[in-house]
């Protein structure tokens, strides 16, 4: 039974990491808000994500991130910062999924390898998509791409709640 729990927690964590690959701050914001409405369980060292100050910080960061992707050429500049941040975000949101299931050292190993990699691959895909969009449309289609990425992040997280 334990191996099944590990596989399930890893799968849920990978969905959250994918959400971070699309938008870095949407998943932690949704984790905090979800915990407030008893839709998402935060335990142990992750309880702070549901605190008022953390939700406010994640909300501001989310608005700034999403807004930045609607400004032509700033969106490409954001990608240089967002790529390593997405890897870190993937690790962060994947880790709580394993907190009750595995030893803490294995928790962070799984989060780093699986969560960071998943978020990084998704983020690199969004960078490539935006580069093609910029090249083909001169950046005019980038707001559409950005909107789809934000929606994909929300959807990837929402599937975790089902």
C-alpha positions as CSV (number, residue, x, y, z in Angstrom):
1,X,0.0,0.0,0.0
2,X,2.9,2.4,0.7
3,X,4.2,2.3,-2.8
4,X,0.7,3.2,-4.2
5,X,0.6,6.2,-1.8
6,X,4.0,7.3,-3.1
7,X,2.9,7.0,-6.7
8,X,-0.3,8.9,-6.0
9,X,1.4,11.7,-4.1
10,X,4.1,11.9,-6.9
11,X,1.4,12.2,-9.5
12,X,-0.4,14.9,-7.6
13,X,2.8,16.7,-7.1
14,X,3.7,16.6,-10.8
15,X,0.4,18.2,-11.7
16,X,1.2,21.1,-9.3
17,X,4.7,21.3,-10.8
18,X,3.3,21.5,-14.3
19,X,1.1,24.3,-13.1
20,X,4.2,26.2,-11.9
21,X,5.7,25.6,-15.3
22,X,2.9,27.7,-16.9
23,X,2.8,30.4,-14.2
24,X,5.0,30.4,-11.1
25,X,2.8,32.1,-8.6
26,X,-0.7,30.8,-9.4
27,X,-0.2,27.4,-7.8
28,X,1.1,28.7,-4.4
29,X,-1.7,31.3,-4.4
30,X,-4.3,28.6,-5.1
31,X,-2.7,26.4,-2.4
32,X,-3.1,29.2,0.2
33,X,-6.6,30.2,-0.9
34,X,-7.6,26.5,-1.2
35,X,-6.5,25.8,2.3
36,X,-8.7,28.7,3.5
37,X,-11.7,27.1,2.0
38,X,-10.7,23.6,3.2
39,X,-10.2,22.5,-0.4
40,X,-6.4,21.9,0.0
41,X,-4.7,20.5,3.1
42,X,-1.5,22.2,4.2
43,X,0.4,20.5,6.9
44,X,3.6,20.7,8.8
45,X,6.1,23.2,7.5
46,X,3.7,24.4,4.7
47,X,0.9,25.8,6.9
48,X,2.3,29.3,6.4
49,X,1.2,29.2,2.7
50,X,-2.4,29.6,4.0
51,X,-1.6,32.7,6.2
52,X,-3.1,36.1,5.2
53,X,0.3,37.6,4.6
54,X,1.4,34.7,2.3
55,X,-1.8,34.8,0.3
56,X,-1.4,38.6,-0.1
57,X,2.3,38.2,-1.3
58,X,1.4,35.4,-3.7
59,X,-1.6,37.4,-5.0
60,X,0.6,40.5,-5.7
61,X,3.3,38.3,-7.3
62,X,0.7,36.6,-9.5
63,X,-0.8,39.9,-10.7
64,X,2.7,41.3,-11.5
65,X,3.7,38.1,-13.3
66,X,0.5,37.9,-15.3
67,X,0.6,41.6,-16.1
68,X,4.2,41.5,-17.2
69,X,3.4,38.8,-19.8
70,X,0.9,41.2,-21.4
71,X,3.6,43.9,-22.1
72,X,5.3,43.3,-25.4
73,X,9.0,42.3,-25.2
74,X,8.8,42.3,-21.4
75,X,7.2,38.9,-21.7
76,X,10.4,37.5,-23.3
77,X,12.5,39.2,-20.6
78,X,10.4,37.6,-17.9
79,X,11.2,34.2,-19.4
80,X,14.9,34.5,-18.5
81,X,13.9,35.0,-14.8
82,X,10.9,32.7,-14.9
83,X,12.7,29.6,-16.1
84,X,14.9,29.0,-13.0
85,X,12.1,30.3,-10.8
86,X,9.7,27.8,-12.3
87,X,12.1,25.0,-11.4
88,X,12.2,26.2,-7.8
89,X,8.4,26.7,-7.8
90,X,7.9,23.1,-9.0
91,X,10.1,21.8,-6.2
92,X,8.1,24.0,-3.7
93,X,4.6,22.9,-4.7
94,X,5.6,19.2,-5.2
95,X,7.1,18.8,-1.8
96,X,4.0,19.0,0.4
97,X,2.4,16.2,-1.6
98,X,4.9,13.8,-0.1
99,X,5.1,15.2,3.4
100,X,2.8,12.5,4.9
101,X,3.9,9.7,2.7
102,X,7.7,9.5,2.7
103,X,10.7,10.3,4.8
104,X,11.7,14.1,4.6
105,X,14.9,13.4,2.7
106,X,13.1,11.3,0.1
107,X,10.3,14.0,0.0
108,X,12.8,16.6,-1.1
109,X,14.7,14.3,-3.5
110,X,11.4,13.5,-5.2
111,X,10.3,17.1,-5.2
112,X,13.6,18.2,-6.7
113,X,14.0,15.6,-9.3
114,X,10.4,15.1,-10.4
115,X,8.8,18.5,-9.5
116,X,11.7,20.7,-10.6
117,X,12.1,18.8,-13.8
118,X,8.5,18.8,-14.7
119,X,8.1,22.6,-14.1
120,X,11.3,23.3,-16.0
121,X,10.2,21.3,-19.1
122,X,6.8,23.0,-19.1
123,X,8.4,26.4,-18.7
124,X,10.9,25.8,-21.5
125,X,7.9,24.8,-23.7
126,X,6.2,28.1,-22.9
127,X,9.5,30.0,-23.7
128,X,9.7,28.2,-27.1
129,X,6.0,28.9,-27.8
130,X,6.4,32.6,-27.0
131,X,9.6,32.8,-29.1
132,X,7.7,31.4,-32.1
133,X,4.8,33.7,-31.4
134,X,7.1,36.7,-31.2
135,X,8.9,35.7,-34.4
136,X,5.7,35.1,-36.4
137,X,3.5,37.9,-35.1
138,X,6.1,40.4,-33.8
139,X,4.7,39.7,-30.3
140,X,1.1,40.6,-31.1
141,X,-0.2,37.1,-30.4
142,X,1.8,36.8,-27.1
143,X,-1.1,38.1,-24.9
144,X,-3.2,35.2,-26.3
145,X,-0.4,32.8,-25.5
146,X,0.0,34.3,-22.0
147,X,-3.7,34.0,-21.3
148,X,-3.7,30.3,-22.4
149,X,-0.7,29.7,-20.1
150,X,-2.4,31.2,-17.1
151,X,-5.5,29.2,-17.8
152,X,-3.4,26.0,-18.2
153,X,-1.8,26.7,-14.8
154,X,-5.2,27.1,-13.1
155,X,-6.6,24.0,-14.8
156,X,-3.5,21.9,-13.8
157,X,-3.9,23.0,-10.2
158,X,-7.7,22.5,-10.3
159,X,-7.4,18.9,-11.5
160,X,-5.4,18.3,-8.3
161,X,-8.4,19.3,-6.3
162,X,-10.7,16.7,-7.9
